[in-house]
Structures are given as C-alpha cells and as structure tokens.
Amino acid sequence: MAEPYDIIIAGGGPVGAALALGLRDSGHSVALLEARPRGAGLDDARTIALSWGSRLILERLGVWPALAQATAIQRITVSQQHGFGRVELSAREAGVPALGFVATYTALQRALTAALERSAVQVMAGCAARAVSGDRDGAMVSVDCGDVQRQFAARLLAVADGGANLNLTHIKTCDYRQAALVCDVATDEAHQNRAFERFTPEGPLALLPTARGWSLVWTTAPDRARELAGLDDAEFCGRLHAAFGATLGSFRAHGRRQVFPLVLKYATRSVAPRTVLIGNAAQTLHPVAGQGFNLGLRDAWELAHAIMEHGASDPGSSALLDAYFSQRRFDRTATILFTDSLIRLFSKDIPLFNPVRGGGLAALGGIPPAKNFLVRRMLFGARG
Ligand SMILES: Cc1cc2nc3c(=O)[nH]c(=O)nc-3n(C[C@H](O)[C@H](O)[C@H](O)COP(=O)(O)OP(=O)(O)OC[C@H]3O[C@@H](n4cnc5c(N)ncnc54)[C@H](O)[C@@H]3O)c2cc1C
C-alpha cells in the first residue's frame, strides 16, 4: 500500500530543502526524501556565491541568521588571460550593501536542514527514490530506505535530486569537456571582500573571498584538473600564479582539492503529469558566474509561492503547474543562455577573437546600461 502525501520532494539538497521550508505553513502534508543517511558528513569542498536576491529568499525562509558567517562580496573584477579589457563591478555603484555572499555548500545545507528539523515537514533521511511516475490522478515514488522498500503516493512530486535523474526523460545534455577544481588558497594580500573571475583559454578561474582566505574554482580540461589536483603545493601554486597573474602576490594552498565534472543539462519540458523538476534536476549549469543554486532557489521559492497562493486546492493540478512553468520559463532560459554564452565566448583559444573579447569586456565596463544589466543579473537573476 502506498503511503499518501499531498507533496513529496525527492532530494533534500539545498534546493529541495528550501522548497520544503517554503511549504512548511502550507497546510499540505509534505515529505522530503533524502538519499544521504541522517548525520552523514558532507564530502563537498564547494563554496556557493549567494546573490543578493538569494539572501532575501533565505531571510524569508528564516535561514539567513544561521549563515551570518558568510563573507560579503563588495567588488568583482572580471578579466581575461592573454587579453586586454576588464570590468569592475561594485556594491556601492549598484546601490546595494553587497553584490553577494560566499558560504560553503556544507554550511548552507546545515542551515537549511536545521530549520527543517524545527518544522512539521517529515524528513526521511537514508531514503533514495528509485523510480517515479505520474498520471492525471497522482504521482508514485518507489523508495529504498535501507533494507526496506516503500511506496509513496502524492498529488505533487517535486524532483530535486540534483540531476541524478531517476528514470526521467526529456533531458538535454551538453558536455563542456571541462572540470572544476575546487580548493582553499591564501594570498599575501587580504581579500578585502573582493572576488575575481578570470577567463583563460581553458576555462574560467574564480577566486571568492572566505573567512579562510579564498575559495578557488579553477575550470580546465578534465585531465588537467586531475593532474593539478595531484601536484604538490609548491608546484600547484606556481601553476595558479601563472594562470591568475600577480595581482594578489603569491599563493599558498591549504586543504584538499576536489574535482567536479561539468555538463550543461536541462529538462526540455515537463517530464510527467503531477511532476515538477527544480534546481539542478531541472537545469545543471556551468559554475561560471555562480548562477546554479541561485536559479534553483528561485525555482523552489516560486513553486512554494504558487502552491501557497492556491491555498488548500490540489497542489499538483495541471493549471497550477502550467502557470508555474510559464512563470519560470524566462528566468530559466535566460540564465542557461547567459552562462552557456560566457563559456562559449570566453573559453575558446582563437587568437583572432582575443581583441574582440577584450573590446567586449572594455565596452561592458564603459557602457553603464550594459554594466547595469550584468550587475542586475548577478544580483537578482534574469527577472531582476
Ligand atoms: C564547483 C561548483 C561551484 C559552484 N558554485 C556555485 C555558486 O557560486 N553559486 C551558485 O549559485 N551555484 C553554484 N554551483 C551550483 C550549485 O552547487 C548547484 O546548483 C546546487 O548545489 C543545486 O542544488 P540541488 O539541491 O538542486 O542539488 P544538489 O546540491 O546536487 O542536491 C541534491 C540532493 O539530492 C539527493 N539525492 C540524489 N538522488 C536522490 C534520490 N534518488 N532520492 C533522494 N535523494 C536524492 C542528494 O543526496 C543531494 O542531497 C556550483 C557548482 C559547482 C560544481
């Protein structure tokens, strides 16, 4: 016999957890299935640059106070290796207290999970959804909870499995043939709440300010990322210095290095009746410009909002889901195109293109409406 709920969320990462929190006062019965067992440590070295818009959503979810340690970004410098032109974005110019905030993935997850534990949402840790299906009457989920197999029925199933993809179709994939190497580094110069994004022919290299110094996200070919991850600290820092330049003095490496494969994946349409994909399950983006979680959080917030507005009525009705999909279409499509275009334009080593790209960066810095467009996008996403 299937256990019935109004809403089941498959995946308790930051996006699934945010949706569950957004629904805690909805009056609907909500269950969150998370494959990781309760209390299992997170093996994730990622830091997440949270936009100003994400901070506002996290405040409304009551999670922001637990992220008080997040480091504010006051200025961002965008430049390119082997080329002229740079753009400087600043919070002061944008008229906001900060352009964004840097938190570790682990701290973000911990803050959301702690808030969920104080809510009435039923969290089933150590329960992995194995198969999902939906028809006009309801959605079904088969779940492995350790040695026990369980079946759940719901009026709405939200898939937030980070793109593990269960048995879903209609997903388009584009392999960037890049991987992101992530680790902590320190420099002679203090970060002063600055962030850097430097485009190199192999991929973008980002430095985000943290309480420990900097979080490095170095995108390059997968083989090279693995090679860099295995170098001793001195050799690694020398290579980083060669790629980033001397702006911050010399680098010191600390902590372990972790490598993430990078693909663009997105669902082309709704996958089944009464089923909705959110966060990385709906679209997995390149980390350039730090848009993935920020976009996923907007998915979660807007879906929770749409359900709350419908009150006690059916949360999985086609009218509600159609309205949600069309409301999200512009933000999703524009953000996917924005990040994908940055990679295609700036990560190709075609010498003739370098002056054009440099000119583009210089123009972006010098034309206020263009710069304003970029800043609004970083702060609030495509609808900002
Ligand atoms: C190197 C790197 C840097 C990044 N930097 C940024 C940044 O600066 N800013 C930004 O906005 N984004 C950034 N991102 C993107 C961001 O990490 C993701 O967009 C975000 O983690 C997506 O959250 P999610 O909850 O959708 O998926 P995930 O974080 O992948 O969480 C999915 C959850 O689902 C669970 N799960 C999986 N399968 C199942 C199942 N079958 N049943 C139940 N549970 C399941 C998993 O255990 C996990 O807890 C970065 C990504 C990378 C790789």
The ligand as a Gaussian input file, in Angstrom:
#p B3LYP/6-31G(d) Opt

LIG

0 1
 C       32.383000      23.689000      -8.492000
 C       30.992000      24.266000      -8.372000
 C       30.820000      25.563000      -7.887000
 C       29.533000      26.107000      -7.793000
 N       29.404000      27.399000      -7.361000
 C       28.169000      27.954000      -7.321000
 C       27.991000      29.311000      -6.903000
 O       28.960000      30.014000      -6.571000
 N       26.733000      29.836000      -6.877000
 C       25.640000      29.098000      -7.263000
 O       24.512000      29.627000      -7.238000
 N       25.776000      27.810000      -7.652000
 C       26.994000      27.223000      -7.687000
 N       27.127000      25.916000      -8.081000
 C       25.921000      25.142000      -8.405000
 C       25.262000      24.578000      -7.149000
 O       26.188000      23.792000      -6.434000
 C       24.046000      23.738000      -7.511000
 O       23.221000      24.476000      -8.390000
 C       23.251000      23.348000      -6.275000
 O       24.018000      22.531000      -5.435000
 C       21.989000      22.611000      -6.699000
 O       21.272000      22.201000      -5.559000
 P       20.247000      20.979000      -5.658000
 O       19.628000      20.856000      -4.315000
 O       19.367000      21.146000      -6.850000
 O       21.160000      19.707000      -5.984000
 P       22.282000      19.032000      -5.102000
 O       23.074000      20.052000      -4.392000
 O       23.011000      18.106000      -6.039000
 O       21.476000      18.150000      -4.045000
 C       20.744000      17.008000      -4.470000
 C       20.343000      16.205000      -3.238000
 O       19.517000      15.115000      -3.644000
 C       19.947000      13.919000      -3.010000
 N       19.570000      12.806000      -3.895000
 C       20.159000      12.426000      -5.061000
 N       19.486000      11.384000      -5.615000
 C       18.444000      11.139000      -4.788000
 C       17.392000      10.179000      -4.808000
 N       17.277000       9.305000      -5.810000
 N       16.483000      10.183000      -3.790000
 C       16.589000      11.077000      -2.752000
 N       17.597000      11.976000      -2.668000
 C       18.499000      12.031000      -3.676000
 C       21.448000      14.100000      -2.837000
 O       21.940000      13.287000      -1.775000
 C       21.539000      15.598000      -2.508000
 O       21.398000      15.844000      -1.125000
 C       28.398000      25.337000      -8.186000
 C       28.572000      24.035000      -8.659000
 C       29.854000      23.506000      -8.763000
 C       30.016000      22.097000      -9.294000

